[in-house]
Amino acid sequence: MVVQGDKIIDAATFAQIEEYFTSALTIDKHKRFDWIEKTLRHDTSLLQEVRSLLLAHHASDTFLTTPFPVKKTINKITERCPDLTGRRLGVYEVIRKIASGGMGRIYSAKRSDGEYEQVVAIKVVEVSNINIELFLKERQLLADIQHPNIVTLLDGGTLEEGFPYLVMELVDGMPIDAYIDCYQLSPTEIVTLCRDLCQVIDDAHQQGIIHCDLKPDNILVINKGRRKGTLKLLDFGIAHSSKPSSKPYVGITPEYASPQRHQSHVPHRSDDVFSLGIIFGQLLSGKPLTLTEKTNAIKKPYKTADIAALSRHIKNKELKLIFKKATADKRQARYHSASEFQADLNNWLDEKPINAVQGGWWYFYSKYIYRYRNFLLIILIFALFSLTVGQIAGQYFEQQESAELRQESRQDDADEAVEDLDRLLATIPHTPSLEQEVTTLTMNRLHEWEQENPKNQTIKIHYADILIRMGNISGHPYYMNLGYIDKARDYYQQALDIYKNLANREEAQLSTSTQQSILINQSFIRHRLAELSLYDESQSAVEGWKAMRSIREALNIENFVALPSKQRLFVLQMLLAEAYESLRIHAYADTWELLQKAQQLLAEDDISPAKRFKEVQYLNAFYHEITGHLYFLKGNINAALGTYTKIMRPNSDSTAIETGRYRYLITRVDSAFACMGFQQKSPQMKLQHFKYFEYARINLENLAKEYIDVPLLQRQSKRMNLTDKNKFCSDPIKFLLPPAGKKPD
C-alpha cells in the first residue's frame, strides 16, 4: 500500500503509475502529454495520476516553483499564461522575461510604489492545471526557512487570468559547476565550497526540510571574486518536510537521486547527502556526468550517475573515499547527515584523520603526528607505543593459530589500549580538544576490534565506555566540554545501543551479576541523556529532573553499597546530578535525601581504585559543594561555611585539583562566599564579599583563557566580568550552579 497525496493506492496500481511515468520521461517533453493522453484514454484514474506526476516533474526543473491558490479553474492543458512584460503586479512593475522552463517563466521586476528601490524576480506558472498542493507546499517551506544562503520568498499572488505567481529575491549568480569552471578553483577551494554547501543543507535539515532535488542548477554562487562567492540554494519545488503531516513526493532528477528515491521510498536526509556526494564528485572531477543504467523495484530501467566513472577522475585518495562514502548505495553506509559529511571535509582541510578512511592505526597516527609535528614528546610517545604494539602483535600472531586465542589477544589489546589512554592523559597537560583527538584514536581502534570480534563482551564494554567518555568531552555540562550537545547525544546513544544488544543475549550466556551491571550501565547512560535534555532546552527543569529520578528509581536496587565499584560510581554520579538539579527547582527536601544516599556510597573504602581516584575525589568535592549550596540557599550561613571549607583548595596536596572542572568548581564556591558576604550588614563582611568575588572572577578568567575551546567557560567569564558586583547575588542560583536551559555558544 502506498500513500499518494490524500489517497491510498495499492502497490500494483502504484507500480503501473511509476512504469507509465518513467516511460513518459524517455519521450520528448513536448510530446509526453499527447502520448500519455492517447495511451491511457480508457483509464481516466490512471491518466490523472500519471499526468499529475509529469506536471510536477516539469515544475521541478524551473527556477523556483511555489504556488499561491488559483482563483479560477482552467481545464485545458494547452492554455498558457500571457506575457507579463510591462504589467504591474501589486507594487511591482514587470521589466522583461529572463528565463523560462517547461512549467513557468521568470521575469525581472522593480518596485514602483516609490517607497524604496528594489529589483526582484517574479515567477509565474506557465500552464494552469498544475499540482496546486505541490506549489502550496513549497510556498510554506520557503516561508518557514530563514537563511542567508537560501533564496528568500518576498510576496506572491494570483493574476486576473488565474495563474499564481511568486515574488522572490533576484539572485544574480551562476551555477556552482559553472562558477568553479570559470575561476578554475583548486581542489582545496572546491572542498571548502562544498563544506559550506553542506552547512547550508544541514541548516535546512535542522529546520525539518529535505530538499530532494539537489543539483548544480539549483545551487548558485553570487560572484564576488575567486574566494568570495556566496552560495544561494534554489528550487524547493519537490522538497519534503520531516513534519508528521508532510506527504512524500516522487519527482526526482534521476542522475542525482539516491537509489532509495528511485525506489519511491519516503525522503530522508541521507538522500540529500547522496545528491551532495554526486555534486561533490562532479565538481572535483571537472567532467560531465557519465550515466549508467540500473533498474528500480518494478525492474524498470533508469539512468543514474556512474559512481565508478566519477571516482576514477578524483585523484586524491582521501577525497575519493569521502566521495564513495557519501554516494554509498545503502543509507546506513553513507554519512548519516550533511554535518557528518561537512565534518570529514573539515578533517581533510585541517589534515585530520578522515572518518571515511578505514586505514587502521597507522593511518590515524600518521595524520595525528603530522598535524602536531611540533610536539616532539607526543610524537615520541606514540611512535614508541605503536612500534611496541606492532612488534608484540606480530610475534603473538605468528605463534597462534586458533580463532579463540586470537580473540583473547584482541581482548588483551583492548585492555591495554584503555590503560595506555589513561596513562597518557594523566601525564600530559591537555585541553578538551586534545583529549578528544587522543580518545578518538583509541575509540576507532576499539571499534575495529569490536567489529572483528562481535561476540566478545569485554571489548564491547570497553568500546561503550569510550563512547561515554566521548559524550562527556563533546557536550556534557558537568565536564570541560566542547559545546557539541548533538554529538554528545549521539555518542551516548551508541553506547546505550551496545548495552541493549548485550542485554538481549540469552540469559544463559550472562551471569546474574553481569546482567545487573549491564542494567545499571544502561540506566546511567539514559540518565546522561536526560541531563542533556536540560542543557539544550528540550525539557523544562522540573520535567527533566523527574525524568532523571524515574530512570534511577526504575533500577529498584535496595542496597547500592553491595554493587561492584564501577556501578556504584555510576549510581553516585546519578544521585549527585539529581541533587544538583533539585536545587534549581527548590526541591530542598529531595536534595537532602539524595545527598544522604550519596554520602553512604562515598563512605565506602573501595569505591575509588587508583584508576578512578581523580573522579571520586572530584565527586567528593561536588558532594560538599551541593551540600554547602543547600545550607546557603536555606539561610544557614554557618553550616554552609563549614561545608565549603571541607573542599580542598589548589594549595592542597591533591591531583584532582589540577583538572579544569575541579578548578571551575572552586570558582563556584568562591562565588558562594562572595554572596554570603554580600548578604551581611557588617562592612567587614562586605569587604570579604568583594575579595572572594575577585578570586572567582580572576580564576574564571584564567580558566577561560586556558580552556579556550570550552564555550561554557567563555560565556561564564564574560557574564561575570559584565556583572555589577553590588547586584551579583540577586539570583544566587544563576551563579552557584552551571547554566542549564541554554544551548552553548
Secondary structure by P-SEA (a helix, b strand, c coil): ccccccccccaaaaaaaaaaaaaaaaccccaaaaaaaaaacccaaaaaaaaaaaaaaaaaaccbbbbccccccccccccccccccccccccccccccccccccbbbbbbbbccccbbbbbbbbbbcccccaaaaaaaaaaaaaacccccccccccccccccbbbbbbccccccccaaaaaaaacccaaaaaaaaaaaaaaaaaaaaacccccccccccbbbccccccbbbbbbccccccccccccbbbbcccccccccccccccccccaaaaaaaaaaaaaaaaacccbbbbbbcccccbbbbbccaaaaaaacccaaaaaaaaaaaccccccccccaaaaaaaaaaaaaccccccccccaaaaaaaaaaaaccaaaaaaaaaaaaaaaaaaaaaaaaacccaaaaaaaaaaaaaaaaaaaaaaaacccccaaaaaaaaaaaaaaaaaaaaaccccaaaaaaaaaaaaaaaaaacccccccccaaaaaaaaaaaaaaaaaaaaacccccccaaaaaaaaaaaaaaaaaaaaaaaaaccccaaaaaaaaaaaaaaccccccccccaaaaaaaaaaaaaaaaaaaaacaaaaaaaaaaaaaaaaaccccccccaaaaaaaaaaaaaaaaaaaaaaacaaaaaaaaaaacccccccccccccaaaaaaaaaaaaaaaaaaaacccaaaaaaaaaaaaaaaaaaaaaaaaacccaaaaaaaaaaaaccccccccccccccccccccccc
